[in-house]
């Protein structure tokens, strides 16, 4: 479910960026952010006086419909994950930890089956889950690089 959600999120982002680019070709600036961007694009397409030619207005509207369909599908997957999390004692326990949300909790339980006893200690587990910085060292120079993506974004 996480992979499907991630795939749909990527497709949604791609479609939003494509519409943003089309609008930019006609001198229309769309604000950053998925929600604000989609709302602004919808307003532009609904306005018959906007600079978007009628020739592509309908097709761009179909892209906007596709984005809304993807958003509905993503929301449905998140509802299903929430339902699974409520039924899982391991997820419920993880959700009580500050900073761990629905996606992290369900991904963790899915990846480990709720059993983390095969990790030597908490540091090994955190490293496996991608929560610790990676070390790039050479000679006397030591560099720690903190991962940029959260487990929910991965």
C-alpha positions as CSV (number, residue, x, y, z in Angstrom):
1,X,0.0,0.0,0.0
2,X,2.9,2.4,0.8
3,X,4.4,1.8,-2.6
4,X,1.1,2.4,-4.4
5,X,0.6,5.6,-2.4
6,X,4.1,6.7,-3.2
7,X,3.6,6.0,-6.9
8,X,0.3,8.0,-7.0
9,X,2.0,10.8,-5.1
10,X,4.8,11.0,-7.7
11,X,2.2,10.9,-10.5
12,X,0.2,13.6,-8.8
13,X,3.3,15.8,-8.4
14,X,4.2,15.2,-12.0
15,X,0.8,16.3,-13.2
16,X,0.7,19.4,-11.0
17,X,4.2,20.4,-12.3
18,X,3.1,19.9,-15.9
19,X,0.0,22.1,-15.4
20,X,2.2,24.7,-13.6
21,X,4.6,24.6,-16.6
22,X,1.8,25.0,-19.1
23,X,0.4,28.0,-17.2
24,X,3.9,29.5,-17.0
25,X,4.1,29.3,-20.8
26,X,1.2,31.7,-21.0
27,X,2.6,34.1,-18.3
28,X,0.5,32.8,-15.5
29,X,2.4,32.2,-12.3
30,X,1.1,29.4,-10.0
31,X,2.1,29.4,-6.4
32,X,4.2,26.7,-4.8
33,X,2.5,23.9,-3.0
34,X,0.3,21.1,-4.2
35,X,-3.0,22.3,-2.6
36,X,-2.5,26.0,-3.4
37,X,-1.2,25.2,-6.9
38,X,-4.2,23.0,-7.8
39,X,-6.6,25.6,-6.5
40,X,-4.9,28.3,-8.5
41,X,-4.8,26.2,-11.7
42,X,-8.5,25.4,-11.3
43,X,-9.3,29.1,-11.0
44,X,-7.2,29.9,-14.0
45,X,-8.9,27.2,-16.1
46,X,-12.4,28.3,-14.9
47,X,-11.8,31.9,-15.9
48,X,-12.6,32.4,-19.6
49,X,-10.6,35.6,-19.6
50,X,-7.4,33.9,-18.6
51,X,-4.5,33.7,-21.0
52,X,-4.9,29.9,-21.4
53,X,-6.1,29.2,-25.0
54,X,-9.4,27.5,-25.4
55,X,-7.6,24.8,-27.4
56,X,-5.8,23.4,-24.4
57,X,-8.2,24.5,-21.7
58,X,-10.3,21.3,-21.9
59,X,-7.2,19.0,-22.0
60,X,-5.7,20.9,-19.0
61,X,-9.0,20.4,-17.3
62,X,-8.8,16.7,-17.8
63,X,-5.3,16.7,-16.2
64,X,-6.8,18.6,-13.3
65,X,-9.5,15.9,-13.0
66,X,-6.8,13.3,-13.0
67,X,-5.0,15.1,-10.1
68,X,-8.2,15.1,-8.1
69,X,-8.8,11.4,-8.8
70,X,-5.3,10.7,-7.6
71,X,-5.9,12.7,-4.5
72,X,-9.0,10.7,-3.8
73,X,-7.2,7.4,-4.3
74,X,-4.3,8.6,-2.0
75,X,-6.9,9.6,0.7
76,X,-8.5,6.2,0.4
77,X,-5.2,4.4,0.8
78,X,-4.5,6.5,3.9
79,X,-7.9,5.7,5.3
80,X,-7.1,2.0,4.8
81,X,-3.7,2.4,6.5
82,X,-5.4,4.1,9.4
83,X,-7.8,1.2,9.7
84,X,-5.0,-1.3,9.7
85,X,-3.1,0.8,12.2
86,X,-6.1,0.8,14.6
87,X,-6.2,-3.0,14.5
88,X,-2.5,-3.5,15.1
89,X,-1.2,-3.2,18.7
90,X,2.3,-2.5,17.3
91,X,1.1,0.4,15.2
92,X,-1.0,1.8,18.1
93,X,2.1,1.7,20.3
94,X,4.3,3.3,17.7
95,X,1.7,6.1,17.0
96,X,1.9,7.0,20.7
97,X,5.6,8.0,20.2
98,X,6.0,11.7,19.3
99,X,7.2,12.2,15.8
100,X,6.0,8.9,14.4
101,X,3.0,9.3,12.2
102,X,0.7,6.9,10.4
103,X,2.9,6.2,7.4
104,X,6.1,5.7,9.5
105,X,4.3,3.4,12.0
106,X,2.6,1.2,9.3
107,X,5.8,1.1,7.2
108,X,7.8,0.0,10.2
109,X,5.4,-2.7,11.2
110,X,5.1,-3.9,7.6
111,X,8.9,-4.1,7.2
112,X,9.6,-5.8,10.5
113,X,6.3,-7.6,11.2
114,X,6.3,-5.8,14.5
115,X,9.3,-7.8,15.7
116,X,12.5,-5.8,16.1
117,X,14.3,-8.3,18.4
118,X,16.7,-9.4,15.6
119,X,18.4,-5.9,15.8
120,X,21.4,-5.9,18.1
121,X,20.3,-2.6,19.7
122,X,18.4,0.6,19.1
123,X,21.3,2.2,17.2
124,X,21.3,-0.7,14.6
125,X,17.5,-0.4,14.3
126,X,17.7,3.4,13.8
127,X,20.4,3.0,11.2
128,X,18.4,0.3,9.3
129,X,15.4,2.6,9.3
130,X,17.4,5.5,8.0
131,X,17.2,7.7,11.1
132,X,20.9,8.1,11.7
133,X,23.4,10.2,9.7
134,X,25.7,8.5,7.2
135,X,29.4,8.9,7.7
136,X,31.7,9.9,4.9
137,X,35.2,10.1,6.4
138,X,38.7,10.3,5.0
139,X,41.9,10.5,7.0
140,X,41.3,12.9,9.8
141,X,38.2,14.5,8.2
142,X,34.9,13.2,9.5
143,X,31.6,14.1,7.8
144,X,28.2,13.1,9.0
145,X,25.4,13.6,6.5
146,X,21.9,13.6,7.9
147,X,19.3,12.0,5.5
148,X,17.1,14.5,3.8
149,X,14.1,12.3,3.4
150,X,11.9,11.2,6.2
151,X,10.8,7.5,6.2
152,X,7.3,8.8,5.2
153,X,8.7,10.5,2.1
154,X,10.7,7.4,1.1
